[in-house]
Amino acid sequence: MNNFFHSPVMLYILAVLLVLVFFLPDLIGPVPAILCGAAVIGFAFYIYNLWCREEPGAADRKNRARGDEYGSGEAANDQIKPYKKLEKPMLLELLRKRRSIRKFTGQKIEEEKLDILIEAALRSPSSRGLNPWEFVVVTDSETIGELARSKTHGSSFLAGAPLAIVVCADPAKSDVWIEDTSIASLLLHLCAADLGLGSCWIQIRKRQHDEKTGSETYVKNILGLKPDMTVEAIVAIGYSAEEKPGRGDDTLLYERISYEKYGNRR
């Protein structure tokens, strides 16, 4: 019955009844005509309110119509009811494909991308908001070549990178400067990957330039850092000249995961 009230036929019936109201006084007299007219008008309001409410099954029909508009399958479902599905974890997708890159093309990094990298580093979280880190952005190839000799091994590949960001800190500002600079370095890696760039971490703290000079001292002399500053790492960044597939699921060390208490596995 509800479907009948929602049908176009009901509109035609209402139209006929309303027209008849004008002729009722001549046919049945004024008083009965007024009563009949009131009944017809009341019935018209009832139909109007019924039409204003959602017709049973109308929502499904609307969703089907939208499905036709957006196409069928999962794409349509995403458009109709996005809250029903977990949104795609973009960061996890980035982690799945990111690899350390040590070979770079000669292409320079655009100024816009460099600005984004700098902003990412400056947005790095810091314990108590003390922000003990500082960053030295190096694009000069000669200086990068000198920085590439900062360690006895593991830094030479930096010579081929168009960009080196040296992550430094003032230890007097925070006792957890190592953690803060490490977080900032990681954000640089992730941001670089998000921009389509390759990157690799070069550890400087507690490393040696040669038998007599530590890597930190060597880097501080090249960059003119203050004596009380320290250097955590150098992040080499550039357009990748090598293709590396992401790590497979079989490489994930799930046996290192405990639940509630150490040693409890699933």
N, C-alpha and C positions, 0 to 999 in steps of 0.2 A: 504493500500500500504506500509506503514511504517513497518508493521509486516512482509511483504514479503521481504523487503530489509534486515531485521534482521534475516531472516530464513537461515538455512544451504544450501537451494537450491541456494541462491544468490552466495554462495562461489563456487559452482560447475559451475555456469554460467560464473563467472569471470575467473575461471581456464581455461575453454574452449576458451574464448575470447583471453586470453593471449597466449595460445598455437597457435591459428589461426594467431596471429600477425606475427609469424615467417615465415608463409607460404604465407602471402599476397604479398610480392614483386614478387614472381613467378606467382601469379594469376592475380594481377591487376596492377603491375608495382610499381616502387620504390616510386614515389611521392604520389600516392593515399594510398600506404601502410603506409607511414610515417604519413599521416593525420589520417588514421584509427587507427594506433597504438597510436597516441597522444590522440585520443578520448577515446580509451579503457583504457589507463593509467589514464586519467582524471577521468573517471567513477569509476575506482578502488579506487582512492583517495577519491572520494565522498563517496563511500560505507564505506571506512575505517573510515572517520570522523563521519559518521552516527553511526557506531558501537561504536565509542568512547563516543558518547553522550548516556545519559540514555534513554533506550527504554521506551516508554509510558507504564505505568503499571508495569514497572520492579520493582520499589520500593515496590509496594504492594505485588508483588510476593516474593520479598526478605523477607519482613516482615512476610508473611505467612510461608515462609520456616523456618525463625527463630522461628516463633510460634510453628511449628512442632518440632523444635529442643528442645525448652524449655518447650514444653507442651502447653496446651490450657488454656483458662480462664485468670484470673487476673494475675497469675504468669507470663504468656507469655507476657501480655501487659506491665507489669512492666519492663521486660527485653527489650522489643522493644522500648517503649516510656516512660521511667521513668520520663521525664520532664512533662508529661501530668498529673501526679498524685502528690498530696501532699505527701511528704515523711513521713513515720511513725514517729510521735512525741515521741521519746523514753523517754524524760524527763516526759512528761505527763503520759505515761504508768507507769513510776516509781512512780509518785505521786498518781496514782489511786490505787496502791496496797500497798504503804508504810503505816505502822502503828507503833505507839510507842510500843516498846517491853520491858517488865519488867521481863521476865523470860528467863534465858539463860541456855544452856547446859554447860557442863564442858570443851568443846573443846576449846583449845587455838587458838588464831588468828595467822595465818601464818605470818611470817616476811614480805613476799612480800606484803600481804594485808595491813599490818601496814604501810609499806613504802608508799603505795598508799594513805592511809588516811592522812598521814602527808603531802604529796605533795598537796593534795586537800586543806588542811587547809592553807598551805603557798601560794597557788594560790588565796586565797580569796581576792576579791576586797576590796579596802580600800579608804576612802576619802582622796584625794590629795596624795595618795600613801604613807601615813605616817606610816601605819602598826603598830598601837599601841599594837596589840595583841601579846601574847606569849602563848605557849602551854606546859603543863606538861603531858607527857605520862606516865601513871602508869599501870604496869602489876603485881606488887607485891601484892599478895593476902592480906597480912597483912595491907598494906597501903590502899588498896581498901576498906577493912573492916572498917578502921578508917574513910575514906571519906564517907562511907555509913551512918555514924552517924552525918553527917554535919548539918542535919536539924531535927526539932522536928518531922516532918513527910514528906514523899514523897521522901526519899533518901535511905531507908533501902534496897530496891531491888538491889542497886548497889553492895552489898556484893556478889551477884551471878554472876557478870559480870567479864569476864577475862581481860577487858580493860576499863580504865577510862581515858578520855582526859579532863584535866582541862583547861578551856579557861580563860586566864588572860589578863590583860592589864596594860599599864603604862598610866594613865590619862594625864600626863604631855605632852605626845606626840601628843594628838589629843583631841579636845573637843567632838568628836563624837565617842569615843571609845566604847560606848555601842552599837551603830549601827554596827560598824566594827566587834566587837566580836560576835554579834548576827548573822551576815552574815556568819562568819567563822563557827559558831556552826551549822548553817543550812546546809552548804556544807558538814560538817562531817556526818550529818544524811543522806543526799542524796547519798554521796559516799559509806557509809556503806550499804545502801539498794542496791546500784548497785553492790556491792561485795557479795551480798547474806547474809548480816549480819543484825542483829536487833540492834536498838539503841533507846535511850530515853534521853530527856533533863532533867537535874536536875538544877532548878534555885537556884542560890546561892546569888546573889546580893539582898539585902534587905530582907533576910530571917534570921531566928534565929536558932542557935544551941541549946540554952536553954534560960532561962529567962535573963541570965546575958551576954551571949556571942553571938555575931552575927555569922552567918554561914561563912562570909568572913574571919573574924578573926580566926575562928577555922581552916578553910582550909589553910590559910596562915601559921599558926603555924605548921601544919602537913608537909607541903611541903617546908617550909623554904623560903617563898617568901619575897621579900624586903618590908619594911613597906609602901612605897609609891605605891605599886602595888595594884590592886584590882582584884576580881574574879567575872566573869559574870555567868559562868555555868560549870557544869560537864556533859560530854556526856558519857553515859554508852553504851558500844558496846560489842557485842558477838553474837554467833550463837543462833538463837531463839529456845526456848523450848516451844513456844506456837504458835498456828495458829490463825491468825486474818484475816478475809476477808477485802478487801479494802472498803472504804466508797462508798455507792451507789450514783448515780446521784441525787436521791431524797433528799440527805442530803445537797446538795450544796445550799447556801443561795443566790440565784440569786436576791432576793429582796433587797440585799445590794448593787446591781450594779446600778449606775446612768450613764447616757450618756449626755455628753456636760455640763449639769448643774445638781446639786444635786436634786434628786427627779424625774428626767426624766427616766422613765422605758420603756422597750420595751415590 
